[in-house]
Amino acid sequence: MTNKSLNFNLKLTIAESETIIDKLDISFKMYKNNKPEANTAYINIWNLNDTIFQELSEKDNLIDVYTSYGEDDPALIFRGYIERDKIRKGRPENRVDEATLITLKDGQNAFSKFINLNYREKTSSAKIIQDCISATGTGTGSISEKLPETQFDNYKAVGYTQSVLDKICTPLGISFSIQNNLFQLIAPNEKFNGEETVVFNSENSAKLHKKGTDEIIITTTLTPNLTPNDWIQCEFDEFKGNARIREIYHHGNNYGEACLTEITIGYKNND
């Protein structure tokens, strides 16, 4: 595995604001998976000015994090709402510089949205799912072409979005998650359809590591465009074929540390 140029750029933008955080030393750890839970990013910003710190502290801002190498176009690597009660600011021991640690949650607001929808006529599960998503104000990303479906003579959807979706989707085998503030809905046993995928091999990745009894971790250079549920192609001696991403861990900084992406896939059934 070869490292990319250390001319690495990291930028944060605040939605509904012209504020941009860049040209500062920033480190990050980002955790994403394909489960119905909020993905998390931990961002450490050195020497953030007081004005921007105050803006971050005033409300649950939606933050976009972009990365790029050299003159490449910025790529979105994480989108999430800041958790104001977890903002930390201070000087680590033996450091002159001041660190601001922020935590971002992807989809946290959508999963915690309370809904009360009453269907008195015959209604499909697809309709209820779409209404739940619409009620959160969150868009849709990757959705399987043929999701299993059932009909309800009447149905009352009351509770938090995550709970209602779980009651509808789980019996049908549909998995759902939020990636970069967009819902993903994946049909059970969906197979690879031949689409173009990112290829990983011994030239661009480190030696494979097993995780548990049925998973493999691929460590490669920072790959911001991938999200859980994406398909990738593997061309390793130990494993060849297409597999769907289960988890992603991005980490690194823009002041000297190599930035890496760790991808977890299932290897027994290529899913």
Secondary structure, DSSP 8 states (H G I E B T S, - for coil): -----S-EEEEEEETTS--EE-SS-EEEEEEEESSSS-EEEEEEEES--HHHHHHHHHS--EEEEEEEETTS--EEEEEEEE-GGG-EEE--TT-SS-EEEEEEEESHHHHT-EEEEEE-S-EEHHHHHHHHHHHHT-EEEEE-SS----EESSEEEEEEHHHHHHHHHHHHT-EEEEETTEEEEE-TT--------EEEETTTB---EEETTTEEEEEEE--TT--TT-EEEEE-SS-EEEEEEEEEEEEEESSSS--EEEEEEE-SS--
